[in-house]
Amino acid sequence: QVQVVESGGGLVQAGGSLRLSCTASGLTGPVGMGWFRQAPGKEREGVACISQHGINTYYTDSVKGRFTISRDNVKRTLSLQMNNLEPEDTAMYYCAAEDFPTYAGGGVYGSCLPRSMNYWGQGTQVTVSS
């Protein structure tokens, strides 16, 4: 049975930093993993995704240069370092994993979409005050 658990959310002022962590157990195979977020009244979106060995990554445009995704396959953890946070980053953040990720050219993770993910955590709230 797969279990995905997030931690690390909280309240921070604009310009501050937070680090989200996710522990995933029960996963097998070359799974891709990622962080997604959903703000009130908006659709869930892919924030960042990473392949099994970290070769392929994806970042949504609004977080490029501010967020960094990483994973430790030995510890079975996924992290998202979020710097220079903005009020627009306020959302529920979810960790997710997919069994059969796809990759585009140039080291890009090609399937960082909610519909591609097979396993989800319960989410952790991130609130950025102005």
N, C-alpha and C positions, 0 to 999 in steps of 0.2 A: 504494500500500500504506500502510495506516494504522499508525503506530507511536506508542505511548504509553509514556512513561518517567517514573517518579516518582523523587524524591530528597528528602532532608531528614529522614528518620526518625532515631531514636536513642534514647538512654537519658537520662531526665530525672527529677528528683525531683518529687514532688507539689507543686503550686503553681507549677511552672515553665512555660516556654513552648517551643514548637517551631513551625517554619514548614515545611510541606510544599510542594513544587513539582512540577509536572507539565508536561512538554513533549509536545505532540501534533502530529504531522506527518501530512499526507495527508488530513486531514479536509476535507470540502466541505459546503456547505449550512448551514442554521441549526441546527447541532448543540447539544444541551445537554450539559453536563459536570458531573461530580460526584465526590465522594470517598465511598468505601465502606470499611467495616472488618469484619474477621472475627477474633474471639478464639477461642482453642482450645476446641473443643466447642460453639461457637455458630454460628448462621447468619450469613451475610454480611448487613450492614445498611447502608442509606443514611445517611450522616452529614450531608452537605450537597450540594446541587445548585444550579446556576445556569444561566439561559438565555443565549443567545448574546450579548445586549447587557446582561446583568446586571439586567434589569428584574424577572425572576421568580427567586425563591430558595426554598429549602427547607432547614430544619435539623431534625434529630431533636431531640426535647424535651431529651434529656440534655446537649446541647451548646449550647443556646440561651444567648446572653449570654457564652459563653466562646470559641466558634470563629467565624471569619469567612472566608467563601469569596469569592474574587475571580478575575477572569480578565482577561488582556490579549490581545485578538484579533490585534493586530499582531505580538506576540512569540509568539503561539500557546502561551501558558502559562496554567496554572490553579494557584492557590495556596490553601492552607488555613492560616490563622493560628490556632494553638491556644494559648490562654492558660489559666492556672489549671488545669493538667492534673491529673487524678485517676488513681489506680491503675486504675479501671474503664475508662479510655481505652486501656489497653494492648491492642494488637491489630496485625494486619497491615493497613496502609492501602493501598487501591487507588484509582487514578485511572481514570475511565471516561468514555465519551462515547456519546451515542445520536443516531441520525439524525433521529428524529421525536419530539421531546419534546412532552409535553402540559402545559397550564397550567390551573390552577384560578383562581377569582376572587381578587381582592385581592392580585395579584402573587405568587401561590404557584406554585411549580414542582410540577406534579402527578404526575410519573412518576419520582420518585427511588427507583427500585426496581432491584435487581440484574437482574431478568428483562427490564427495559426497555433495558438498555445493550447496545450493539453492539460496543464496543471496550474492551479492558482493558489496563492496565499489569501489570507483574509484581509490584508491591507493594513497600512499604517498611515496616520494622518500627518501631513506636513502643512503647517500654516506659517506664512511669511507676512509679517506686519510691515506697514509702510512708515 
